[in-house]
Amino acid sequence: MDLREVWQSESGDFTPWLARPENIALLGETIGLDLVVLAQEKEVGPFRADILCKDPTSEELILIENQLERTDHTHLGQILTYAAGLKTVTIIWVARRFTEEHRATLDWLNEITNEEFRFFGLEAEVWRIGDSAPAPKFNIVSQPNDWSRQVSNRAGKLSRGELTPSRQLQLEFWTAFSAFVEEGTYRFRTIKPGPQNW
């Protein structure tokens, strides 16, 4: 199904839809991050970044740039401009389809930057069966090298970090619960546990 059948405008339709808690959680689940929306159409000098989020665990800023069409050089320049202006370390570019050149560019950026910086490319698609409501899905086409290892390392740093006793208890609970769900035959998908998910 064409994205434009569901969202006619990036800024007027898709960005507000994606910024809703249930939809930003779906995107975050895809890449293994918790995302809290701080702003939509955030001003960066004379420009506007689509969505600015933060990771509630690390307090790092996360930039999301949307594109309802195939990737282009304009949006590539925008993600770099916004990332520099907002001092974000995680950049997520969502598009209908990535050209091979733009996917390779994100891969290259992940290779030449240290693990503090993360570039994700996600293709958005929408499915509809019969008269059902449109169901969005995000597919990763580019992600940081050794991303799963980085997520594990961040979780390890959190568990060794300066958490309050209640935050430590929450982290232990959600880590154990996530392992329990993954071992069972439940129809749930887990996300990276954090101490704030109580």
FENVENHU-V750890 format. One record per residue. N is the residue number from 1. BURIAL is 1 if it has 24 or more other C-alpha atoms within 12 Angstrom, else 0. D_LAST is the distance of its C-alpha to the last C-alpha in Angstrom with 1 decimal. Layout:
BEGIN
N;BURIAL;D_LAST + N;BURIAL;D_LAST
END
This chain:
BEGIN
1;0;36.5 + 2;0;37.2 + 3;1;34.4 + 4;0;36.8 + 5;0;37.1 + 6;0;33.6 + 7;1;33.3 + 8;0;36.7 + 9;0;35.5 + 10;1;33.1 + 11;0;32.4 + 12;0;32.9 + 13;0;31.2 + 14;1;29.3 + 15;1;27.5 + 16;0;26.2 + 17;1;25.2 + 18;1;23.3 + 19;1;21.5 + 20;0;19.9 + 21;0;16.1 + 22;0;16.7 + 23;1;19.5 + 24;1;18.2 + 25;1;15.3 + 26;1;18.2 + 27;1;20.0 + 28;1;17.2 + 29;1;16.7 + 30;1;20.4 + 31;1;20.5 + 32;1;17.3 + 33;1;15.8 + 34;1;13.0 + 35;1;15.2 + 36;1;15.0 + 37;1;18.4 + 38;1;20.4 + 39;1;23.8 + 40;1;26.1 + 41;1;29.7 + 42;1;29.0 + 43;0;32.4 + 44;1;33.6 + 45;0;37.1 + 46;0;39.1 + 47;0;36.6 + 48;1;33.3 + 49;1;30.4 + 50;1;28.7 + 51;1;25.0 + 52;1;23.5 + 53;1;19.8 + 54;1;17.8 + 55;1;15.4 + 56;0;12.6 + 57;1;12.6 + 58;1;16.4 + 59;0;17.3 + 60;1;20.1 + 61;1;21.8 + 62;1;22.2 + 63;1;25.2 + 64;1;25.6 + 65;1;29.2 + 66;1;30.1 + 67;1;33.4 + 68;1;34.5 + 69;1;37.5 + 70;1;38.5 + 71;1;37.6 + 72;1;40.2 + 73;0;41.2 + 74;0;40.3 + 75;1;36.6 + 76;1;36.8 + 77;0;38.3 + 78;1;35.7 + 79;1;32.7 + 80;1;34.6 + 81;1;35.6 + 82;1;32.2 + 83;1;30.5 + 84;0;33.1 + 85;0;33.0 + 86;1;29.3 + 87;0;28.9 + 88;1;26.3 + 89;1;25.8 + 90;1;24.4 + 91;1;26.6 + 92;1;26.1 + 93;1;29.2 + 94;1;29.0 + 95;1;32.3 + 96;1;34.2 + 97;1;36.0 + 98;1;36.4 + 99;0;39.9 + 100;0;40.6 + 101;0;41.5 + 102;1;38.2 + 103;1;36.1 + 104;0;38.4 + 105;1;37.9 + 106;1;34.1 + 107;1;34.7 + 108;0;37.2 + 109;1;34.9 + 110;1;32.3 + 111;0;35.2 + 112;0;36.7 + 113;0;33.6 + 114;0;31.6 + 115;0;28.2 + 116;1;26.7 + 117;1;27.8 + 118;1;26.6 + 119;1;28.4 + 120;1;27.3 + 121;1;29.6 + 122;1;28.3 + 123;1;30.6 + 124;1;29.5 + 125;1;31.0 + 126;0;30.9 + 127;0;31.8 + 128;0;33.2 + 129;0;34.6 + 130;0;37.1 + 131;0;36.0 + 132;0;32.3 + 133;0;30.1 + 134;0;30.1 + 135;0;27.4 + 136;1;26.6 + 137;1;26.1 + 138;1;25.8 + 139;1;27.8 + 140;1;27.8 + 141;1;31.3 + 142;1;30.7 + 143;1;28.1 + 144;1;28.2 + 145;1;30.1 + 146;0;28.1 + 147;1;24.9 + 148;0;23.1 + 149;0;24.3 + 150;0;23.0 + 151;1;19.5 + 152;0;19.7 + 153;0;21.3 + 154;1;18.6 + 155;1;16.0 + 156;0;18.5 + 157;0;19.1 + 158;1;15.5 + 159;1;15.6 + 160;0;18.9 + 161;0;18.1 + 162;0;17.7 + 163;0;14.1 + 164;0;13.6 + 165;0;13.3 + 166;0;9.8 + 167;0;8.7 + 168;1;11.0 + 169;0;9.6 + 170;0;6.1 + 171;1;8.5 + 172;1;10.8 + 173;0;8.8 + 174;1;8.0 + 175;1;11.5 + 176;0;13.0 + 177;0;11.6 + 178;0;12.9 + 179;0;16.1 + 180;0;16.5 + 181;0;16.3 + 182;0;18.7 + 183;0;21.1 + 184;0;21.4 + 185;0;23.3 + 186;0;20.5 + 187;0;20.9 + 188;0;17.5 + 189;0;17.2 + 190;1;14.4 + 191;1;13.4 + 192;1;13.1 + 193;1;9.8 + 194;1;8.7 + 195;1;7.1 + 196;1;5.7 + 197;0;3.8 + 198;0;0.0
END
